[in-house]
Amino acid sequence: MSGTEVEVNKGVLEGRKLAWAENTPEVLAAHKKHNDNGSIIRTRFPPEPNGYLHIGHAKSMNMNFSLAFEKLGVPMENRRTVFRYDDTNPEAESEEYIDSLRRDVEWLGWTPEKTTYSSENFGTLHALAVTLIKKGLAYVCDMTKAEMEVQRELAMKRANARNNEKDPEVEAPIPSPDILPGRNRETSVTRNLQMFDNMRMGLYAEGTYTLRLKMDFDSSNPNMYDLVAYRIRYAPHPHIGDGWCIYPNYDFTHGICDSLEHIDYSICTLEFETRREPYYWILWALDMYKPQVYEMSRLNIQYTVLSKRRLIKLVDINYVRGWDDPRMPTISGLRRRGFNKDIINSFCNDVGATRAANVVEMEKLFQSARLNLSATSRRSMAALDPIKVTITNFKEYAGKEVTFEVQNSPTNPAMGSHTVTITDTLYIDSTDFRMKDHSSYYGLAPNKAVGLKYQGGNLICDEVVAQNADGNATELKCRLDTSEGRPKPKSYITWVPKDGIPCEVRVYGHLFTVPEPSDRWEEELNDKSEIIYANAIVDPSVREVADSKFVDKWHSNPALQFERVGYFVVDVDTAYDSAKNGGKLVFNRTVSLKEETFKKELTEEELAKIDERKAKAKADKEAKEARMKIPLEDFFKLAPDFKGLYSKYNDDTGVPTHLAGGTALTKSAMKKLAKEQMKHKKALMSWEKQQQKKN
């Protein structure tokens, strides 16, 4: 109820404790008052607009808009999430990225309490920086990047020495106070206020000065080694224009913005865990409200990368079609590939949020897609690599039914139906035909029959009319057999009538050849991650849903299941006009169906090995059956592995007593043979029970 403080679950979303993180009773009371007397619990989602959002951001959204509240036990009416652009780096950010972030958040179904920009707090951030200078906790520094690296490396060595109970003055002596603590650290407040104002007015060149925080060079955490709070950058900002030439960095900005927005839980990923100290130090130094910070494991998923630096490079070198390439792990790429918001959110729910680092199998995402699309996608038939089939006896079916009603979904009658009409010429997919038949192959082959789906008759291949340069069939002559008593085919194949719609089909695989790309990730890219079937054909029933007027890069586009092939979506490159039945039609494969054994093209060697295994299995079965027919008393006389080895046997048990040459067996040898006989006895009993069950 509004105005009543929410009691959250204890021990949830709690991280490492720090003395700096404690709020005074007065500060905490003011925070709760701002949040409607504690009845509101607030999180935030603060991406930087320096690229497109990816599936790792989808996990973060799921956590900040939903899962965190579930874990805390917060009722729906008491939940609030701020969507904040962490836009402090003008050179890496753009209007394109800003717009894409907003659209992706909306598309995934999340409604923020409000949308904010860190850049809109630049005035406040600047004033707070001045406050730190006045407190003697910040100073203007002229050290170069190289000098800072030397300074931090020295401080780290000294901290390691102390941690190992060694003397830092021996292990890592300070060569000059200009290096550590630094030549500018103890300068006056007056000097630093004046120089910071000069920075603000643009009197210095880029890279000459920074504003640094006077933190702790004795800390074991390098993030406490006087972080840079402001840098000089002569670049206009994509959101607020060219009013600033100094920009705050991430560490200085995000904690202050969390506090200003009265965030209760500041949730980030584990790589920011060492940033906990500077986060709280800054708020402590400014006497500001301190949110509760929680770090969860970042999403790592097989066969892709989520590093923005690497994703940007893939786009820049044109390895992919852009940020929305269906192989990219971006929200835009996943949407274009056919993953809808329910699939992505369901996947994020299944993955959850913990502190345990792991790599999620890509198949988990694919399975979420199959479960969703199976129930929601419209069925149709397609041939990606079509073979033309002429039905030579089609005239025999004049006057007979050639049009068949097909349900758009076999499980959801509400999705309606469409019709398919068999024609004298039709198209089948090349994966459904082989020049050489085999007992393990259920598709079409010369002088072999398969069933035609929906029509029900047998299609018999009589002649291969044409082949391509690789020897693969491109045209067949076949006949239909619908007679009573015709042989039942082993499989039914899909087909497309001659008035099918030509289209381009793009089949997508993994972006990388290895599950976990390494530092040599560019060498591990999969050059077969996109396979284009430029001459595919799809049945004409898709005409009403595949029109380009239904296609939009910011929405989920029409999804189809190409029967026995996979799940597909209309691509944004589509220019198809259903009224004119013209224009380019493009489909992307979202995910495959479960594999069907006869789809794989086997080599002659593989087929021979299959035959060899079958023959061995048959021989083993016959040998076992023959062995089970041997009476217990004749076991050593008739069993193949003992036959002919012995000349005399015990009259009562049948256990051998003498070798074939007449030599008497030792008691130990006879004892071992008795054990073999007992094994046979148990095998006989088990065999008899199995036969009784069968009968």
N, C-alpha and C positions, 0 to 999 in steps of 0.2 A: 504494500500500500504506500502511496506517495507520502513522503514526510516521515516515514518510519525507517529507521536504520536497518539495513540488510545485514543479516548474520551470515557470513560466508563460511564455507567448510574450512576448518583449521588444518594447517600443515600442507595446504595446497598452493602451488605456484610460489613456493618459497625458495630462495636461493641462499648463497653464502652471506652470512651476517657481517656487517661492518659498523663500527662505532659511528662513522660519519652518516650512516643511513637512518639514524634515529630522528624522528620528528619530535619537537617539543609539544607538550599538550596544547599550547596556544596555536601553533601552526597546524596541528592535526584538527583542532576544533574549527579553525577557519576553513580548512579544506572540506570538511564534512558539511559545513554550512553552505559552501558553494555548491556542493553536490546534493542539495535538497535534504539537508540533515542526515546525510549518509545513506539515503534511500537509493541513490544512483551509484552504480559501479561502472567505471569507465576504463576502456582500453583504447589503443590506437594502432592504426596501420600506417606506417610512415615510409613508403618507398621513395627512392631518389629517382627523379625523372631523367635518367641518363641512359635509358634503353627501354625495351618493352618488358612487361611483367612476364615471368615464367612460372612453371608449375611449382617451384619452391615458394614463390609469392602466393600461389593459390593455397598452399598449406598454411602460410602465415595468416592469410585472410580467414581461413577456416578457423584457425585458433583464436584470432582476435575478435571476430564477429560472432563466434558460436561456442567452440569447444572450451575456451577458457571459462566462460560463464557456466557451462555445464559442469565442469570440474569444481567450480566454486559454489555451485548450487544457487545461482542467482536467477530469480524469476524473470521471465521475458520482459515484463514491463519495467524492470529496473536496470536493463542492460543498455549501455551506450558505447558506441565505438566512433572515434574520430578518424577520418581519412585525411592524412597530412602529407603534403608534398615536402619531402626533405630536400629543398632546392637551394643548396648553398654553394653549388659548383657550376657557375654560369657557362663555362666553356664546354662542359659535357652534356648540358641539358638543352632541350629544345621544345618548341610548341607541339611538335609531332609527338614527342614522348609524353608530354603533359596530357594531351588529348587521349592518347592510347590508354594511359593508366586509368583515367576516369571511365572510359568506355568498358574496359575489362572488369573493373569493380562492379559496374552496373550489370554487365552481362552475366557475371557469376551469381547475381542475385542478392548482393549485399547492399544494405542501405545505411550509410553512415549518419551519425547524429549531425555532423557538419563536416565540411571540407575546408581545410586550412592549409596555409603555406608558411613554411619556416621563414621565407623571404619577407613576409608581411610583418615579421617580428624583428626585422633588422634594426629598427630604431631602438627598440627595447634592449636587444642584444648588445648594441653599441653602448648604451647607457650603463648596462651591467658590467661591461668590460672596463669602462671608466671607473666604476665603483671598485672593482678589483685593483686597479692601479692605485687609487686613493688609499686602499687598505694595505698597500705594499705587497699585494699578492699577484701582481702582473707587471711585466716590464717589456719595453721595446728592445728587440735584439737584432744585432747586425751579423750574427754568425751565418755562414753559408750552410747549405745542405750538407756538404762534405764535413764541415766542422762539427755540425750537430751529430752526425753519424759517429765521428770519433768520440765525441763527448758521451754519447749514450753507450757506446761499446765499453768505454772506460768505466762508467758507472755500473754497468752490468757485471764486469769482471770483479769490481770491488764488492758488489753485493754477493756474488758467488763465493768469494773468499770468506766473507763474514758468515755465510750460511754453512760453510765447511769448516768453521772455527779456525780460520787462518787469518793472518794479519794482512788487511788490504794494502797497507803501506809497503809491504814486501811483495805481495802478489801483483798489485796493480798500482804502483805509486803515481801520484798526480804530477805530471811534468811542469804544469804551470796553472795558476788559478784562472788564466784566460780560457783554458779548456774546461776545467771543472772547479768551481761551479759555473764559470763563464764570465767573460769580461763585462757583460752588461747586467748581470743579475742583481748587483747591489747598487745600481744607480738610483738617483733620487726620484721621488714621486713627481716633482715638478718637471724634471727632464722627460720622464716617461709620458706625462700628460701632454706636454708640448709636442713630442715626437709622434705620439699616437694621433694627435689632431692634425699634424702635418701629413701623416699617412692618409687620413680621412680626406684631406683637401687635395690629394694627388700631387704632393710635392716631391715624392720619391719614385724612383723607378721600380718596376717589378723585381722581386727577388732581393732587394737591398735590405728591407727590414720586415720583421714579423712581430706580432705581439705574443709573448709566451707567458704561461702561468707559472708562478713560483711555487712548485709542488714539493717533490721529495726525491733527491738524488741518492738517498740511502735506501730507498725501497727496492725490493726484489722484483717489482713489477715495472718493466721499462715504460709502460704507459703513464707512469708518474714522473718521468724525467722531463719536467717543464714542457708540457705539450704546447704546440702552436695553437693559439686561439684565433688569430687573424693573419691573413696574407694580403698583399697588394696584388690586385688583378684588374687590369684595364680592359674589362669585357662587359658589355651590356648584359643585363639579366633578362631571360626570356619571359619572365612574369611581371617584374616591376620596373623594367627599363634600365636606364643608364645613370641612376641616381647615386650609385655606390661604386667606389674603386677599391674598397677593402671588403673582404668577404670572410665570415666566420667559418671555422671548420666544423666537421660533423661532431666531434667530441664535445666541443664547446656548446653547440647548438641544441642537440637533440634532448639532453637532459633538462635544459632550461625550458624548451618548448613543452616537454612533458609536464613540467611543474606549472607553467603558465596555463595549460589547458586542463589542469587538475586531473591528470591521468592517475588511476589507482594502480594499474598493473602495466608496467612497461616490459613487453615481451619481445625478446630477440633470440638469435641463435647462438650456439655455444662458442663460436669464434669471437664473440663479443664479451665473453665472461671476464677476460682480463681488463675490459673497459669499465667494469663495475667500480673500481677505485676512483678513476677520474670523474666518472658520472656523479658519484656521491660527493667527492671532494669539492667540485664546482658548486653544487647546491648548498653544501655545508658552508663554503666560503661566502656565499651570497645570502645566507640565512633564509633559504627558500624551502618550500614544501618538497618533500622527497617521496616520489612514488616507490612502489615495491617492484623490484626488477626480478625477472625470471628468464633464464636462458633454456631453450629447448634445442634438441639436435636439429640441424638443418636437413632438408630433404636431399638425399643422394639417390639417384635412380640409375639403373643400368643403361648402358649403351648410349649415354648422352652426357652433356656437360651443362652446368648451370652457372658457370663463371661468366659474368657479363663481359669481361675482357675477351674471353674466347668466343662468345656469341657475336660480339661486335666484329671480331676478325672474320668469322664465317660470312657475315654479311658484306664486309668491306672487300673481301677477296672474291666475292661473287660465287662462292662455293654453293650457296643456297639462293633461292629466289628473293629473299628478303627476310625481314623479321617474322613474317607470317608464312614462311615456307613450312609445308606440312611435316617436314622432318625436324623442325626446330621445337624445343621444349617450351617455347613461349605460349602464353594463353592464346595469342592470335594464331600461332602455328597449329596448336591443338584444335582450335575452333575450325580453322580452314580444313584440317584433316578429317573433321567430322565428330570430334569429341564434344558433346554438349555439356552444359553446365552441371547437369545431374551426374554425369559420368565423373567429371573432375571432382565435384564436391563429395561424391560417394567414395572415390579413391582416397581423398584427403581424410575423410572420416575413418576409413579402414586403417590408414597409416597411423593416425593419431598423433600425439605429441608427447614425447618423453625426452629425457636427457641422454638416452642410450643412442650412440652413433651406430648407424647401419646403412646398408645399401639395399634399396627396395628393388625387387625384380620388376622389369618392365612388363612382364606377363601379368602382374597384378593389375596394372592399369588397363591392359588389353582385356582382361577378364571382366573388369568393371564395365568396359565398353560393350562387350558381348552380351552381358546380362541386361543392360539397358536397351541396346539396339534390337535385340531379339524380340522384345515386346513392343517396340515403337516404330520400327522401320518397315516400309512398304516393300513387298516382294516383287521382283521382276527377273527376267532371264536375259543373260548377256553372253557374248562370246568375245573374249579379249583378243585372242589371236584366231580369227575365224577361218574355218574350212567351208567352202561352198559345197552344198549337197543337193544334187538333182534327184528327185524321187521319180524314177522311171515309170512306175505304174500308177502315178497320181490320178490319171483319168478314170481308173477303176473306182475311185471314191467320189465320182461326180454324183451329186444328190445326197451324199451322206454327210453327217455332221463333221465339220472341219473347224468350227469355232467353239471354244471352251471357256467356261467361266472359271476364273481363278481368284481365290480370296487374297486380298491385299495383305492379310495377316492370318496365319492358320490358327492363332489363339485369340484374336480380337475381332469378332464379327463387325464391331462398330466401325472398323477401318474400311469396310466396304469391299468391293471386288472390281476386277477388270477382266477383259476378255483377251484371249490370244487365238489367232487363226493360223492353222497350218497351211502352208502354201507349197506349190510344186517345187520351189527352190527354197531351201532354208540354210541356216548356218549353225554349225556346232563349233565348240572350242577345240583347238588343236590338242589340248590335254586329254580329250576324250577319244583320240584316235591314235593307233600305232600301226606301223607297217608290219611288225612281227608280233603275233599274239603270244600269250603265256598264261599258264593256269592261274597265276596270281593276279592277272590283270583283268578287270571287269568292264573295261571300256570297249569301244568299237575297233574292229580290225577287219582286214579282208576276209570275206566269206564267214563273217561272224555277225550275230545279232545282239542288239541292245534294245532296251525299251525306250520309247519316247515319252517323256514326262507329260502328263495331262492328256495327251492323245491316247496313250495306253498300248498302241501297237508295237510290233518289233520292227526296228530299222536294220536292214541287212545290207552290208557293203558288198557290192558285186564288182566294182571296178575303181581303181585309183586313176583318175583322169589326168591330174597334173601334180607335179612336185616342184619344190623350190631347189635352189642350189645346194642346200644341205641334205636333200633327199627326203624332206618332210612333205607330206601330202598337203596340197592346197585346194584340191577339188576332187569330189567323189561322185560316183553314181551308185545310188542305193534304191532299194524297194521297200515298201511297207508290207507287213504281214499282220493282218488283223483276224486271221482265220481262227475258228474254234480249234482248240487242242494244240495251238502253236506252242513251241517250247517256252518255258518261263525264263526270261532273261535274268542274268545275275545283277544287272543294274539298270537304272533309268537315267538317261542323260537329258540335260536341258538344251534348248534350241531357240533360235531367233528366226522369225519368218522373213521373207524377202523384203517386206516393207519396214524392217527394223531401221532404227535411226543410227547413222554413223556417228561415232564419238571417239574421243581420245580418253584413255584410261591410264592414270598414273598410279602405279603400285609402289607403296613405300615400305621400306624395311628399316632396320636399325641405322642410325647415323654413323655409328662406329662399328668396327669389326670385333672389338673386345668389350666385355661387360663394364670394365672400369678403366676408362682412358687415362693414360699416364701423362708425364710431362712431354712426351713425344706424340701428343694427341693428334697433331696434323698428319702424321704418318699412319695413324690408326683409323682415319676416315674411311668409310665404306663407299667405294666407287659404284656399288650396285644398290645404294640406298634409295634410288629412284629409277624405276623401270617404266618406260613409256610405251604403251600400246596405241600407236597412232591410228590404226585401222580397225579399232574395235567396233562392235555393233550391239545395240541394246534393243529389246523388244519395244514396240511403239506405245505400249501402255504408259511409259514414263513421260510421254509428251505433255501431259497435263500438269506435271509437277516439276519438270526440269527447265521451265522457261526462265530466261535470265532476269525477268522482272521479279522473281522470287529470291534472287541471289543478292546478298549483302555481306560485305567483309566483316561487319560488326555484329552479325547475328548468326545463329545456327541455320545452315542451309538444308534443303531437302535431303533426307537420308533414305537410302535404299539398301535392301539386301539383294545382291545378285545371287540367285540361288546356286548353291554348291560352290560358290566362289568366295564371297566375303561381304562385308558391309562397306558401302560406298556413299559418298556425298557429292553433290554438285559443286564444282569449284568456281571460284570467283572469276576465272578467266572465261567462263561460259558467256557466249553471246547468242545462244539459241533462242529463236523466236518461234513459239509453238504455233502461232497463227499462220505463219508462212512455212513452217516445218523446214527452217533453214537457219544457218549460223552455226558457229562452232559450239559443240557440246563437250564439256570436260568433266570427268569424274575423278575423285581421289579415293583410293582405298583407305578406309579408316583402320580396319583390322580384319584379319582373315577369319574364316570359320575354322572349326576343328578340322585337323588334317584328315583327308581321306586317302587310304592306302594306295588306291589305284591312280592317284594323281601324280605320284612320283615316277619319273622316267628312269627305269632301271637299265643298267648296262648289261651286255651279254655275260660278263663275268659275274655280276650280281645275280642274274637269273640262274646261272649255273650253280652258284653257291646255294641258292634257295632250293633248287632241285636236289642237290647233294644232301642238304639238311633234312628235306622231306624223306628222301630214300633211307637215310640213317634212322630217322625216327620210326619209319615203318618197319625196318629190319629189327630195331630194338624192341618194338612192340611184339613182333612175331616171335622173337627169341624169348621174351618174357612169358608169353602165352605157352610156348613149348615147354619151358622150364617148369611152369606151374602144373603141367600134366604128369610130371615124374613122381611116382610114389616115393614116400619117405625111405623105404627099405632099399630102393633101387637108385637113390640119389647119386651115390659115388660110382655107379656102373653106367648111368646114362647121361648125367649132366656134362655138357661139352667141356667144361674146365677141369673135369676129373676123369672122364671116360678114358680107359686104357692105361691108367696109371697104377692100378692095383690088381692083384691076382686072387687074394683071399679076403673074406669078410667075416665079421662076427655074425653067427647065426641068429642071434636075438635082436641085435641093433642094426646090423647092416653096415657098421663102421669098418673101414678097411683095417686088416691086421698085417698084410704083407704087400710089398711093392710088386710090380709086374715081373721083376726078375727073381722073385722068391725071397728077398731079404725081409726079415721081420721088422715091423715098425716099432719104434720105442713107445713107451707109455706116454711120453710127452707129445709125440706126434699124433698118437691116437686121440689124446685129449683135445688137441686142436681141431682134429677132424670131427670130433663129436660136437664141438661148438658150431662148426660149419653146418652140420646136420640140423642142429637146433634152430639156426637162422632160417634154414629152408622150411622147417616145420612152422615157424611163426609166419613166414611169407605165405605158405599154403593156406593157413588159417585166415589171414587177412584177405587173400585172393578169393577164397570161398565166400566170405562175408560180402565182398564187393559184387560178386556174381549173383548172390541172393537178392541184393538190393536192386540190381538191374532187372531181375526177373519178377 
